[in-house]
Amino acid sequence: MFNLKNIAEKYKLVMVDIDNTLFNYTFAHKNALEAVMDQYDFTLQEYNLAKMMIETRNLSANHHKKELYFKIICENKNIHFSKASEMFNLYTSAFIKNLKVDKTMSAFLFYVKKLN
């Protein structure tokens, strides 16, 4: 494990990745996805199937676009495609609501601010 205080004292610039470093992406994603699955009655297996279907298309620019996953789920479950947009909007709002700053990183950033 890194000694963040030593890093802050040694370097003038420290860059951090947002996903799962500054923010707990996993927690936010899990809760947001559960909100969508509950409201639109699909399972994690159906979500993962949609992800695999997109991956087989080799759409590298769109690989992580959840809108496409939700569109595939709609197609697979015979839900009108317009619901994919609603699913994505619900996912996004739930994701933002559940996005929390990592406590360790928060303490680190406050410490760095005190140094300068």
Biopython code that builds the backbone (N, CA, C, O; Angstrom):
import numpy as np
from Bio.PDB.StructureBuilder import StructureBuilder

atoms = [
    (1, "MET", "N", (0.837, -1.173, 0.000)),
    (1, "MET", "CA", (0.000, 0.000, 0.000)),
    (1, "MET", "C", (0.885, 1.241, 0.000)),
    (1, "MET", "O", (1.962, 1.247, 0.596)),
    (2, "PHE", "N", (0.432, 2.264, -0.658)),
    (2, "PHE", "CA", (1.182, 3.514, -0.746)),
    (2, "PHE", "C", (1.053, 4.307, 0.548)),
    (2, "PHE", "O", (0.007, 4.304, 1.197)),
    (3, "ASN", "N", (2.140, 4.985, 0.907)),
    (3, "ASN", "CA", (2.081, 5.946, 1.999)),
    (3, "ASN", "C", (1.783, 7.292, 1.354)),
    (3, "ASN", "O", (2.684, 7.966, 0.855)),
    (4, "LEU", "N", (0.529, 7.670, 1.369)),
    (4, "LEU", "CA", (0.095, 8.856, 0.635)),
    (4, "LEU", "C", (0.700, 10.140, 1.188)),
    (4, "LEU", "O", (0.958, 11.073, 0.428)),
    (5, "LYS", "N", (0.928, 10.203, 2.484)),
    (5, "LYS", "CA", (1.538, 11.411, 3.055)),
    (5, "LYS", "C", (2.966, 11.583, 2.547)),
    (5, "LYS", "O", (3.380, 12.697, 2.222)),
    (6, "ASN", "N", (3.719, 10.491, 2.477)),
    (6, "ASN", "CA", (5.084, 10.575, 1.942)),
    (6, "ASN", "C", (5.071, 11.006, 0.483)),
    (6, "ASN", "O", (5.913, 11.798, 0.059)),
    (7, "ILE", "N", (4.130, 10.495, -0.278)),
    (7, "ILE", "CA", (4.015, 10.879, -1.692)),
    (7, "ILE", "C", (3.714, 12.364, -1.804)),
    (7, "ILE", "O", (4.326, 13.067, -2.608)),
    (8, "ALA", "N", (2.771, 12.845, -0.998)),
    (8, "ALA", "CA", (2.400, 14.259, -1.039)),
    (8, "ALA", "C", (3.578, 15.160, -0.679)),
    (8, "ALA", "O", (3.741, 16.236, -1.254)),
    (9, "GLU", "N", (4.385, 14.725, 0.257)),
    (9, "GLU", "CA", (5.529, 15.528, 0.695)),
    (9, "GLU", "C", (6.689, 15.472, -0.299)),
    (9, "GLU", "O", (7.473, 16.417, -0.392)),
    (10, "LYS", "N", (6.800, 14.383, -1.032)),
    (10, "LYS", "CA", (7.930, 14.182, -1.941)),
    (10, "LYS", "C", (7.718, 14.858, -3.301)),
    (10, "LYS", "O", (8.669, 15.377, -3.885)),
    (11, "TYR", "N", (6.481, 14.857, -3.807)),
    (11, "TYR", "CA", (6.215, 15.329, -5.164)),
    (11, "TYR", "C", (5.427, 16.632, -5.162)),
    (11, "TYR", "O", (4.622, 16.895, -4.268)),
    (12, "LYS", "N", (5.680, 17.433, -6.181)),
    (12, "LYS", "CA", (4.943, 18.691, -6.360)),
    (12, "LYS", "C", (3.606, 18.466, -7.058)),
    (12, "LYS", "O", (2.677, 19.258, -6.900)),
    (13, "LEU", "N", (3.511, 17.387, -7.827)),
    (13, "LEU", "CA", (2.291, 17.090, -8.574)),
    (13, "LEU", "C", (1.947, 15.618, -8.401)),
    (13, "LEU", "O", (2.797, 14.747, -8.586)),
    (14, "VAL", "N", (0.719, 15.354, -8.052)),
    (14, "VAL", "CA", (0.222, 13.985, -7.956)),
    (14, "VAL", "C", (-1.067, 13.929, -8.761)),
    (14, "VAL", "O", (-1.993, 14.704, -8.522)),
    (15, "MET", "N", (-1.118, 13.015, -9.707)),
    (15, "MET", "CA", (-2.326, 12.849, -10.517)),
    (15, "MET", "C", (-3.041, 11.585, -10.059)),
    (15, "MET", "O", (-2.409, 10.564, -9.788)),
    (16, "VAL", "N", (-4.356, 11.664, -9.976)),
    (16, "VAL", "CA", (-5.146, 10.498, -9.578)),
    (16, "VAL", "C", (-6.216, 10.232, -10.626)),
    (16, "VAL", "O", (-6.742, 11.148, -11.259)),
    (17, "ASP", "N", (-6.514, 8.970, -10.786)),
    (17, "ASP", "CA", (-7.583, 8.536, -11.672)),
    (17, "ASP", "C", (-8.900, 8.713, -10.932)),
    (17, "ASP", "O", (-8.964, 8.496, -9.722)),
    (18, "ILE", "N", (-9.934, 9.099, -11.631)),
    (18, "ILE", "CA", (-11.223, 9.332, -10.980)),
    (18, "ILE", "C", (-11.893, 8.018, -10.603)),
    (18, "ILE", "O", (-12.299, 7.846, -9.454)),
    (19, "ASP", "N", (-12.019, 7.085, -11.548)),
    (19, "ASP", "CA", (-12.744, 5.832, -11.302)),
    (19, "ASP", "C", (-11.996, 4.959, -10.314)),
    (19, "ASP", "O", (-10.848, 4.583, -10.548)),
    (20, "ASN", "N", (-12.642, 4.642, -9.225)),
    (20, "ASN", "CA", (-12.134, 3.755, -8.180)),
    (20, "ASN", "C", (-10.838, 4.227, -7.542)),
    (20, "ASN", "O", (-10.145, 3.434, -6.904)),
    (21, "THR", "N", (-10.495, 5.495, -7.697)),
    (21, "THR", "CA", (-9.382, 6.077, -6.967)),
    (21, "THR", "C", (-9.916, 7.242, -6.148)),
    (21, "THR", "O", (-9.875, 7.214, -4.918)),
    (22, "LEU", "N", (-10.408, 8.248, -6.821)),
    (22, "LEU", "CA", (-10.979, 9.398, -6.130)),
    (22, "LEU", "C", (-12.427, 9.110, -5.729)),
    (22, "LEU", "O", (-12.865, 9.463, -4.634)),
    (23, "PHE", "N", (-13.146, 8.471, -6.624)),
    (23, "PHE", "CA", (-14.539, 8.106, -6.369)),
    (23, "PHE", "C", (-14.680, 6.592, -6.380)),
    (23, "PHE", "O", (-13.936, 5.893, -7.068)),
    (24, "ASN", "N", (-15.632, 6.099, -5.620)),
    (24, "ASN", "CA", (-15.892, 4.663, -5.592)),
    (24, "ASN", "C", (-16.884, 4.326, -6.710)),
    (24, "ASN", "O", (-18.094, 4.265, -6.492)),
    (25, "TYR", "N", (-16.340, 4.111, -7.910)),
    (25, "TYR", "CA", (-17.154, 3.807, -9.083)),
    (25, "TYR", "C", (-17.946, 2.520, -8.884)),
    (25, "TYR", "O", (-19.116, 2.454, -9.258)),
    (26, "THR", "N", (-17.334, 1.511, -8.308)),
    (26, "THR", "CA", (-17.977, 0.205, -8.162)),
    (26, "THR", "C", (-19.257, 0.311, -7.343)),
    (26, "THR", "O", (-20.284, -0.249, -7.726)),
    (27, "PHE", "N", (-19.206, 1.016, -6.230)),
    (27, "PHE", "CA", (-20.387, 1.202, -5.380)),
    (27, "PHE", "C", (-21.489, 1.931, -6.140)),
    (27, "PHE", "O", (-22.646, 1.511, -6.118)),
    (28, "ALA", "N", (-21.130, 3.021, -6.811)),
    (28, "ALA", "CA", (-22.115, 3.816, -7.548)),
    (28, "ALA", "C", (-22.725, 3.008, -8.691)),
    (28, "ALA", "O", (-23.939, 3.038, -8.894)),
    (29, "HIS", "N", (-21.893, 2.289, -9.435)),
    (29, "HIS", "CA", (-22.374, 1.488, -10.564)),
    (29, "HIS", "C", (-23.320, 0.391, -10.088)),
    (29, "HIS", "O", (-24.389, 0.198, -10.668)),
    (30, "LYS", "N", (-22.937, -0.320, -9.046)),
    (30, "LYS", "CA", (-23.759, -1.419, -8.524)),
    (30, "LYS", "C", (-25.140, -0.912, -8.112)),
    (30, "LYS", "O", (-26.152, -1.522, -8.458)),
    (31, "ASN", "N", (-25.187, 0.189, -7.382)),
    (31, "ASN", "CA", (-26.461, 0.730, -6.927)),
    (31, "ASN", "C", (-27.294, 1.290, -8.070)),
    (31, "ASN", "O", (-28.513, 1.122, -8.089)),
    (32, "ALA", "N", (-26.652, 1.950, -9.018)),
    (32, "ALA", "CA", (-27.378, 2.499, -10.163)),
    (32, "ALA", "C", (-27.951, 1.383, -11.027)),
    (32, "ALA", "O", (-29.099, 1.456, -11.466)),
    (33, "LEU", "N", (-27.153, 0.357, -11.267)),
    (33, "LEU", "CA", (-27.620, -0.763, -12.081)),
    (33, "LEU", "C", (-28.772, -1.489, -11.394)),
    (33, "LEU", "O", (-29.734, -1.889, -12.049)),
    (34, "GLU", "N", (-28.677, -1.659, -10.085)),
    (34, "GLU", "CA", (-29.767, -2.303, -9.346)),
    (34, "GLU", "C", (-31.060, -1.503, -9.451)),
    (34, "GLU", "O", (-32.140, -2.083, -9.560)),
    (35, "ALA", "N", (-30.959, -0.179, -9.420)),
    (35, "ALA", "CA", (-32.149, 0.667, -9.550)),
    (35, "ALA", "C", (-32.825, 0.441, -10.900)),
    (35, "ALA", "O", (-34.049, 0.344, -10.981)),
    (36, "VAL", "N", (-32.021, 0.359, -11.955)),
    (36, "VAL", "CA", (-32.574, 0.140, -13.300)),
    (36, "VAL", "C", (-33.135, -1.271, -13.421)),
    (36, "VAL", "O", (-34.220, -1.460, -13.971)),
    (37, "MET", "N", (-32.407, -2.260, -12.914)),
    (37, "MET", "CA", (-32.882, -3.647, -12.997)),
    (37, "MET", "C", (-34.201, -3.812, -12.252)),
    (37, "MET", "O", (-35.101, -4.504, -12.728)),
    (38, "ASP", "N", (-34.320, -3.185, -11.098)),
    (38, "ASP", "CA", (-35.561, -3.286, -10.326)),
    (38, "ASP", "C", (-36.735, -2.644, -11.058)),
    (38, "ASP", "O", (-37.826, -3.211, -11.119)),
    (39, "GLN", "N", (-36.501, -1.463, -11.611)),
    (39, "GLN", "CA", (-37.604, -0.748, -12.263)),
    (39, "GLN", "C", (-38.013, -1.384, -13.587)),
    (39, "GLN", "O", (-39.194, -1.368, -13.936)),
    (40, "TYR", "N", (-37.066, -1.941, -14.326)),
    (40, "TYR", "CA", (-37.368, -2.473, -15.655)),
    (40, "TYR", "C", (-37.341, -3.993, -15.704)),
    (40, "TYR", "O", (-37.423, -4.580, -16.783)),
    (41, "ASP", "N", (-37.228, -4.624, -14.568)),
    (41, "ASP", "CA", (-37.383, -6.072, -14.428)),
    (41, "ASP", "C", (-36.460, -6.874, -15.350)),
    (41, "ASP", "O", (-36.914, -7.669, -16.173)),
    (42, "PHE", "N", (-35.163, -6.646, -15.189)),
    (42, "PHE", "CA", (-34.204, -7.519, -15.858)),
    (42, "PHE", "C", (-33.117, -7.889, -14.862)),
    (42, "PHE", "O", (-32.993, -7.282, -13.798)),
    (43, "THR", "N", (-32.336, -8.893, -15.224)),
    (43, "THR", "CA", (-31.350, -9.454, -14.302)),
    (43, "THR", "C", (-29.932, -9.031, -14.679)),
    (43, "THR", "O", (-29.681, -8.502, -15.762)),
    (44, "LEU", "N", (-29.027, -9.280, -13.755)),
    (44, "LEU", "CA", (-27.616, -9.024, -14.023)),
    (44, "LEU", "C", (-27.131, -9.903, -15.174)),
    (44, "LEU", "O", (-26.287, -9.479, -15.963)),
    (45, "GLN", "N", (-27.652, -11.112, -15.272)),
    (45, "GLN", "CA", (-27.276, -12.000, -16.377)),
    (45, "GLN", "C", (-27.709, -11.395, -17.716)),
    (45, "GLN", "O", (-26.972, -11.469, -18.699)),
    (46, "GLU", "N", (-28.894, -10.801, -17.754)),
    (46, "GLU", "CA", (-29.353, -10.163, -18.996)),
    (46, "GLU", "C", (-28.490, -8.948, -19.336)),
    (46, "GLU", "O", (-28.197, -8.699, -20.506)),
    (47, "TYR", "N", (-28.092, -8.205, -18.328)),
    (47, "TYR", "CA", (-27.203, -7.064, -18.538)),
    (47, "TYR", "C", (-25.850, -7.540, -19.074)),
    (47, "TYR", "O", (-25.316, -6.972, -20.027)),
    (48, "ASN", "N", (-25.305, -8.586, -18.455)),
    (48, "ASN", "CA", (-24.010, -9.119, -18.900)),
    (48, "ASN", "C", (-24.091, -9.703, -20.305)),
    (48, "ASN", "O", (-23.133, -9.602, -21.072)),
    (49, "LEU", "N", (-25.218, -10.310, -20.649)),
    (49, "LEU", "CA", (-25.414, -10.811, -22.015)),
    (49, "LEU", "C", (-25.375, -9.652, -23.007)),
    (49, "LEU", "O", (-24.747, -9.758, -24.061)),
    (50, "ALA", "N", (-26.039, -8.553, -22.678)),
    (50, "ALA", "CA", (-26.022, -7.375, -23.551)),
    (50, "ALA", "C", (-24.600, -6.851, -23.712)),
    (50, "ALA", "O", (-24.201, -6.472, -24.813)),
    (51, "LYS", "N", (-23.837, -6.826, -22.630)),
    (51, "LYS", "CA", (-22.444, -6.389, -22.705)),
    (51, "LYS", "C", (-21.644, -7.287, -23.647)),
    (51, "LYS", "O", (-20.866, -6.805, -24.471)),
    (52, "MET", "N", (-21.846, -8.604, -23.514)),
    (52, "MET", "CA", (-21.119, -9.549, -24.381)),
    (52, "MET", "C", (-21.519, -9.356, -25.839)),
    (52, "MET", "O", (-20.674, -9.442, -26.730)),
    (53, "MET", "N", (-22.795, -9.096, -26.086)),
    (53, "MET", "CA", (-23.246, -8.894, -27.462)),
    (53, "MET", "C", (-22.593, -7.656, -28.071)),
    (53, "MET", "O", (-22.241, -7.661, -29.251)),
    (54, "ILE", "N", (-22.429, -6.606, -27.286)),
    (54, "ILE", "CA", (-21.759, -5.399, -27.768)),
    (54, "ILE", "C", (-20.268, -5.675, -27.982)),
    (54, "ILE", "O", (-19.690, -5.229, -28.973)),
    (55, "GLU", "N", (-19.653, -6.402, -27.062)),
    (55, "GLU", "CA", (-18.223, -6.712, -27.182)),
    (55, "GLU", "C", (-17.918, -7.483, -28.456)),
    (55, "GLU", "O", (-16.872, -7.269, -29.068)),
    (56, "THR", "N", (-18.811, -8.374, -28.867)),
    (56, "THR", "CA", (-18.557, -9.163, -30.076)),
    (56, "THR", "C", (-18.596, -8.310, -31.335)),
    (56, "THR", "O", (-18.105, -8.729, -32.383)),
    (57, "ARG", "N", (-19.172, -7.122, -31.241)),
    (57, "ARG", "CA", (-19.232, -6.225, -32.401)),
    (57, "ARG", "C", (-17.948, -5.431, -32.592)),
    (57, "ARG", "O", (-17.773, -4.767, -33.614)),
    (58, "ASN", "N", (-17.047, -5.494, -31.612)),
    (58, "ASN", "CA", (-15.775, -4.758, -31.678)),
    (58, "ASN", "C", (-15.960, -3.270, -31.950)),
    (58, "ASN", "O", (-15.247, -2.690, -32.769)),
    (59, "LEU", "N", (-16.900, -2.665, -31.272)),
    (59, "LEU", "CA", (-17.127, -1.228, -31.396)),
    (59, "LEU", "C", (-16.318, -0.527, -30.309)),
    (59, "LEU", "O", (-16.869, -0.106, -29.292)),
    (60, "SER", "N", (-15.037, -0.407, -30.523)),
    (60, "SER", "CA", (-14.158, 0.089, -29.459)),
    (60, "SER", "C", (-14.580, 1.457, -28.938)),
    (60, "SER", "O", (-14.478, 1.710, -27.737)),
    (61, "ALA", "N", (-15.044, 2.328, -29.793)),
    (61, "ALA", "CA", (-15.468, 3.656, -29.336)),
    (61, "ALA", "C", (-16.720, 3.578, -28.477)),
    (61, "ALA", "O", (-16.941, 4.438, -27.624)),
    (62, "ASN", "N", (-17.534, 2.566, -28.690)),
    (62, "ASN", "CA", (-18.790, 2.444, -27.962)),
    (62, "ASN", "C", (-18.769, 1.326, -26.923)),
    (62, "ASN", "O", (-19.807, 0.970, -26.364)),
    (63, "HIS", "N", (-17.605, 0.786, -26.674)),
    (63, "HIS", "CA", (-17.502, -0.400, -25.829)),
    (63, "HIS", "C", (-18.118, -0.221, -24.443)),
    (63, "HIS", "O", (-18.702, -1.157, -23.897)),
    (64, "HIS", "N", (-17.991, 0.967, -23.880)),
    (64, "HIS", "CA", (-18.465, 1.166, -22.515)),
    (64, "HIS", "C", (-19.764, 1.960, -22.440)),
    (64, "HIS", "O", (-20.129, 2.426, -21.361)),
    (65, "LYS", "N", (-20.450, 2.121, -23.520)),
    (65, "LYS", "CA", (-21.658, 2.933, -23.506)),
    (65, "LYS", "C", (-22.850, 2.129, -23.020)),
    (65, "LYS", "O", (-23.338, 1.223, -23.695)),
    (66, "LYS", "N", (-23.293, 2.482, -21.852)),
    (66, "LYS", "CA", (-24.405, 1.756, -21.248)),
    (66, "LYS", "C", (-25.698, 1.927, -22.029)),
    (66, "LYS", "O", (-26.578, 1.069, -21.968)),
    (67, "GLU", "N", (-25.822, 3.030, -22.765)),
    (67, "GLU", "CA", (-27.015, 3.204, -23.592)),
    (67, "GLU", "C", (-27.194, 2.019, -24.535)),
    (67, "GLU", "O", (-28.311, 1.551, -24.754)),
    (68, "LEU", "N", (-26.087, 1.541, -25.088)),
    (68, "LEU", "CA", (-26.161, 0.392, -25.993)),
    (68, "LEU", "C", (-26.561, -0.874, -25.251)),
    (68, "LEU", "O", (-27.328, -1.684, -25.772)),
    (69, "TYR", "N", (-26.047, -1.047, -24.042)),
    (69, "TYR", "CA", (-26.430, -2.221, -23.251)),
    (69, "TYR", "C", (-27.932, -2.207, -22.996)),
    (69, "TYR", "O", (-28.608, -3.227, -23.132)),
    (70, "PHE", "N", (-28.441, -1.040, -22.625)),
    (70, "PHE", "CA", (-29.870, -0.945, -22.337)),
    (70, "PHE", "C", (-30.707, -1.138, -23.601)),
    (70, "PHE", "O", (-31.799, -1.703, -23.543)),
    (71, "LYS", "N", (-30.202, -0.673, -24.733)),
    (71, "LYS", "CA", (-30.920, -0.886, -25.999)),
    (71, "LYS", "C", (-30.991, -2.375, -26.326)),
    (71, "LYS", "O", (-32.039, -2.869, -26.741)),
    (72, "ILE", "N", (-29.895, -3.085, -26.142)),
    (72, "ILE", "CA", (-29.875, -4.532, -26.392)),
    (72, "ILE", "C", (-30.836, -5.245, -25.447)),
    (72, "ILE", "O", (-31.560, -6.150, -25.862)),
    (73, "ILE", "N", (-30.846, -4.839, -24.180)),
    (73, "ILE", "CA", (-31.779, -5.442, -23.219)),
    (73, "ILE", "C", (-33.213, -5.231, -23.687)),
    (73, "ILE", "O", (-34.030, -6.150, -23.630)),
    (74, "CYS", "N", (-33.519, -4.028, -24.147)),
    (74, "CYS", "CA", (-34.867, -3.753, -24.663)),
    (74, "CYS", "C", (-35.191, -4.669, -25.840)),
    (74, "CYS", "O", (-36.282, -5.235, -25.906)),
    (75, "GLU", "N", (-34.259, -4.814, -26.755)),
    (75, "GLU", "CA", (-34.477, -5.696, -27.907)),
    (75, "GLU", "C", (-34.707, -7.134, -27.452)),
    (75, "GLU", "O", (-35.624, -7.803, -27.929)),
    (76, "ASN", "N", (-33.874, -7.603, -26.532)),
    (76, "ASN", "CA", (-33.972, -8.992, -26.074)),
    (76, "ASN", "C", (-35.257, -9.274, -25.300)),
    (76, "ASN", "O", (-35.752, -10.401, -25.309)),
    (77, "LYS", "N", (-35.793, -8.264, -24.636)),
    (77, "LYS", "CA", (-36.986, -8.454, -23.810)),
    (77, "LYS", "C", (-38.253, -7.908, -24.474)),
    (77, "LYS", "O", (-39.306, -7.833, -23.842)),
    (78, "ASN", "N", (-38.147, -7.528, -25.750)),
    (78, "ASN", "CA", (-39.280, -6.965, -26.491)),
    (78, "ASN", "C", (-39.884, -5.750, -25.797)),
    (78, "ASN", "O", (-41.103, -5.598, -25.719)),
    (79, "ILE", "N", (-39.008, -4.898, -25.300)),
    (79, "ILE", "CA", (-39.411, -3.622, -24.709)),
    (79, "ILE", "C", (-39.159, -2.553, -25.764)),
    (79, "ILE", "O", (-38.153, -2.610, -26.470)),
    (80, "HIS", "N", (-40.059, -1.577, -25.879)),
    (80, "HIS", "CA", (-39.884, -0.524, -26.876)),
    (80, "HIS", "C", (-38.528, 0.159, -26.671)),
    (80, "HIS", "O", (-38.130, 0.452, -25.543)),
    (81, "PHE", "N", (-37.830, 0.407, -27.778)),
    (81, "PHE", "CA", (-36.465, 0.936, -27.708)),
    (81, "PHE", "C", (-36.378, 2.280, -26.990)),
    (81, "PHE", "O", (-35.315, 2.631, -26.477)),
    (82, "SER", "N", (-37.467, 3.033, -26.944)),
    (82, "SER", "CA", (-37.434, 4.337, -26.271)),
    (82, "SER", "C", (-37.167, 4.194, -24.769)),
    (82, "SER", "O", (-36.721, 5.141, -24.122)),
    (83, "LYS", "N", (-37.438, 3.025, -24.228)),
    (83, "LYS", "CA", (-37.191, 2.788, -22.802)),
    (83, "LYS", "C", (-35.695, 2.749, -22.494)),
    (83, "LYS", "O", (-35.293, 2.961, -21.350)),
    (84, "ALA", "N", (-34.871, 2.480, -23.504)),
    (84, "ALA", "CA", (-33.417, 2.449, -23.287)),
    (84, "ALA", "C", (-32.922, 3.809, -22.807)),
    (84, "ALA", "O", (-32.053, 3.889, -21.938)),
    (85, "SER", "N", (-33.472, 4.862, -23.367)),
    (85, "SER", "CA", (-33.098, 6.209, -22.941)),
    (85, "SER", "C", (-33.535, 6.464, -21.502)),
    (85, "SER", "O", (-32.796, 7.061, -20.719)),
    (86, "GLU", "N", (-34.729, 6.014, -21.161)),
    (86, "GLU", "CA", (-35.214, 6.158, -19.785)),
    (86, "GLU", "C", (-34.332, 5.363, -18.820)),
    (86, "GLU", "O", (-34.016, 5.826, -17.724)),
    (87, "MET", "N", (-33.944, 4.164, -19.244)),
    (87, "MET", "CA", (-33.065, 3.341, -18.407)),
    (87, "MET", "C", (-31.746, 4.060, -18.157)),
    (87, "MET", "O", (-31.249, 4.104, -17.031)),
    (88, "PHE", "N", (-31.190, 4.620, -19.221)),
    (88, "PHE", "CA", (-29.908, 5.306, -19.087)),
    (88, "PHE", "C", (-30.032, 6.532, -18.188)),
    (88, "PHE", "O", (-29.150, 6.792, -17.369)),
    (89, "ASN", "N", (-31.116, 7.282, -18.334)),
    (89, "ASN", "CA", (-31.322, 8.458, -17.481)),
    (89, "ASN", "C", (-31.456, 8.067, -16.013)),
    (89, "ASN", "O", (-30.900, 8.727, -15.136)),
    (90, "LEU", "N", (-32.196, 6.991, -15.750)),
    (90, "LEU", "CA", (-32.326, 6.500, -14.380)),
    (90, "LEU", "C", (-30.968, 6.047, -13.855)),
    (90, "LEU", "O", (-30.593, 6.361, -12.725)),
    (91, "TYR", "N", (-30.235, 5.305, -14.685)),
    (91, "TYR", "CA", (-28.895, 4.842, -14.297)),
    (91, "TYR", "C", (-28.013, 6.036, -13.935)),
    (91, "TYR", "O", (-27.360, 6.038, -12.891)),
    (92, "THR", "N", (-27.998, 7.041, -14.794)),
    (92, "THR", "CA", (-27.133, 8.201, -14.584)),
    (92, "THR", "C", (-27.482, 8.937, -13.298)),
    (92, "THR", "O", (-26.595, 9.287, -12.520)),
    (93, "SER", "N", (-28.766, 9.174, -13.073)),
    (93, "SER", "CA", (-29.144, 9.900, -11.856)),
    (93, "SER", "C", (-28.833, 9.080, -10.606)),
    (93, "SER", "O", (-28.374, 9.630, -9.605)),
    (94, "ALA", "N", (-29.077, 7.774, -10.654)),
    (94, "ALA", "CA", (-28.763, 6.917, -9.502)),
    (94, "ALA", "C", (-27.253, 6.813, -9.304)),
    (94, "ALA", "O", (-26.776, 6.775, -8.170)),
    (95, "PHE", "N", (-26.503, 6.766, -10.399)),
    (95, "PHE", "CA", (-25.042, 6.698, -10.315)),
    (95, "PHE", "C", (-24.496, 7.939, -9.612)),
    (95, "PHE", "O", (-23.686, 7.839, -8.690)),
    (96, "ILE", "N", (-24.950, 9.102, -10.058)),
    (96, "ILE", "CA", (-24.472, 10.359, -9.470)),
    (96, "ILE", "C", (-24.863, 10.445, -7.994)),
    (96, "ILE", "O", (-24.077, 10.892, -7.158)),
    (97, "LYS", "N", (-26.077, 10.014, -7.688)),
    (97, "LYS", "CA", (-26.553, 10.037, -6.299)),
    (97, "LYS", "C", (-25.676, 9.160, -5.401)),
    (97, "LYS", "O", (-25.465, 9.484, -4.232)),
    (98, "ASN", "N", (-25.173, 8.064, -5.940)),
    (98, "ASN", "CA", (-24.387, 7.107, -5.160)),
    (98, "ASN", "C", (-22.881, 7.285, -5.283)),
    (98, "ASN", "O", (-22.120, 6.521, -4.689)),
    (99, "LEU", "N", (-22.445, 8.268, -6.035)),
    (99, "LEU", "CA", (-21.015, 8.492, -6.229)),
    (99, "LEU", "C", (-20.449, 9.203, -5.004)),
    (99, "LEU", "O", (-20.807, 10.345, -4.716)),
    (100, "LYS", "N", (-19.584, 8.532, -4.306)),
    (100, "LYS", "CA", (-19.007, 9.054, -3.065)),
    (100, "LYS", "C", (-17.495, 9.155, -3.204)),
    (100, "LYS", "O", (-16.850, 8.298, -3.808)),
    (101, "VAL", "N", (-16.946, 10.218, -2.633)),
    (101, "VAL", "CA", (-15.493, 10.372, -2.622)),
    (101, "VAL", "C", (-14.910, 9.355, -1.648)),
    (101, "VAL", "O", (-15.399, 9.194, -0.530)),
    (102, "ASP", "N", (-13.870, 8.680, -2.086)),
    (102, "ASP", "CA", (-13.173, 7.724, -1.230)),
    (102, "ASP", "C", (-12.605, 8.464, -0.017)),
    (102, "ASP", "O", (-11.963, 9.504, -0.170)),
    (103, "LYS", "N", (-12.837, 7.937, 1.174)),
    (103, "LYS", "CA", (-12.423, 8.620, 2.409)),
    (103, "LYS", "C", (-10.911, 8.808, 2.483)),
    (103, "LYS", "O", (-10.433, 9.858, 2.913)),
    (104, "THR", "N", (-10.168, 7.804, 2.069)),
    (104, "THR", "CA", (-8.707, 7.910, 2.100)),
    (104, "THR", "C", (-8.227, 8.998, 1.152)),
    (104, "THR", "O", (-7.349, 9.789, 1.495)),
    (105, "MET", "N", (-8.807, 9.032, -0.043)),
    (105, "MET", "CA", (-8.397, 10.039, -1.023)),
    (105, "MET", "C", (-8.819, 11.433, -0.578)),
    (105, "MET", "O", (-8.098, 12.403, -0.812)),
    (106, "SER", "N", (-9.962, 11.539, 0.050)),
    (106, "SER", "CA", (-10.417, 12.830, 0.557)),
    (106, "SER", "C", (-9.432, 13.360, 1.597)),
    (106, "SER", "O", (-9.039, 14.526, 1.552)),
    (107, "ALA", "N", (-9.042, 12.505, 2.524)),
    (107, "ALA", "CA", (-8.067, 12.905, 3.549)),
    (107, "ALA", "C", (-6.738, 13.291, 2.898)),
    (107, "ALA", "O", (-6.094, 14.258, 3.306)),
    (108, "PHE", "N", (-6.338, 12.524, 1.881)),
    (108, "PHE", "CA", (-5.095, 12.809, 1.163)),
    (108, "PHE", "C", (-5.153, 14.185, 0.500)),
    (108, "PHE", "O", (-4.203, 14.962, 0.600)),
    (109, "LEU", "N", (-6.251, 14.486, -0.167)),
    (109, "LEU", "CA", (-6.375, 15.770, -0.866)),
    (109, "LEU", "C", (-6.381, 16.943, 0.117)),
    (109, "LEU", "O", (-5.783, 17.984, -0.156)),
    (110, "PHE", "N", (-7.048, 16.780, 1.250)),
    (110, "PHE", "CA", (-7.020, 17.838, 2.261)),
    (110, "PHE", "C", (-5.602, 18.027, 2.808)),
    (110, "PHE", "O", (-5.173, 19.151, 3.071)),
    (111, "TYR", "N", (-4.888, 16.922, 2.974)),
    (111, "TYR", "CA", (-3.506, 16.989, 3.452)),
    (111, "TYR", "C", (-2.625, 17.712, 2.431)),
    (111, "TYR", "O", (-1.817, 18.564, 2.800)),
    (112, "VAL", "N", (-2.776, 17.378, 1.167)),
    (112, "VAL", "CA", (-1.995, 18.021, 0.105)),
    (112, "VAL", "C", (-2.286, 19.517, 0.078)),
    (112, "VAL", "O", (-1.378, 20.332, -0.081)),
    (113, "LYS", "N", (-3.545, 19.864, 0.233)),
    (113, "LYS", "CA", (-3.916, 21.282, 0.220)),
    (113, "LYS", "C", (-3.228, 22.026, 1.373)),
    (113, "LYS", "O", (-2.784, 23.161, 1.202)),
    (114, "LYS", "N", (-3.143, 21.394, 2.531)),
    (114, "LYS", "CA", (-2.470, 22.019, 3.677)),
    (114, "LYS", "C", (-0.985, 22.238, 3.404)),
    (114, "LYS", "O", (-0.403, 23.206, 3.895)),
    (115, "LEU", "N", (-0.371, 21.355, 2.631)),
    (115, "LEU", "CA", (1.061, 21.483, 2.334)),
    (115, "LEU", "C", (1.364, 22.697, 1.467)),
    (115, "LEU", "O", (2.436, 23.291, 1.573)),
    (116, "ASN", "N", (0.440, 23.054, 0.632)),
    (116, "ASN", "CA", (0.680, 24.162, -0.304)),
    (116, "ASN", "C", (-0.061, 25.353, 0.161)),
    (116, "ASN", "O", (-0.002, 26.404, -0.478)),
]
sb = StructureBuilder()
sb.init_structure("model")
sb.init_model(0)
sb.init_chain("A")
sb.init_seg("    ")
for serial, (resi, resn, name, xyz) in enumerate(atoms, 1):
    if name == "N":
        sb.init_residue(resn, " ", resi, " ")
    sb.init_atom(name, np.array(xyz, "f"), 0.0, 1.0, " ", f" {name:<3s}", serial, name[0])
structure = sb.get_structure()
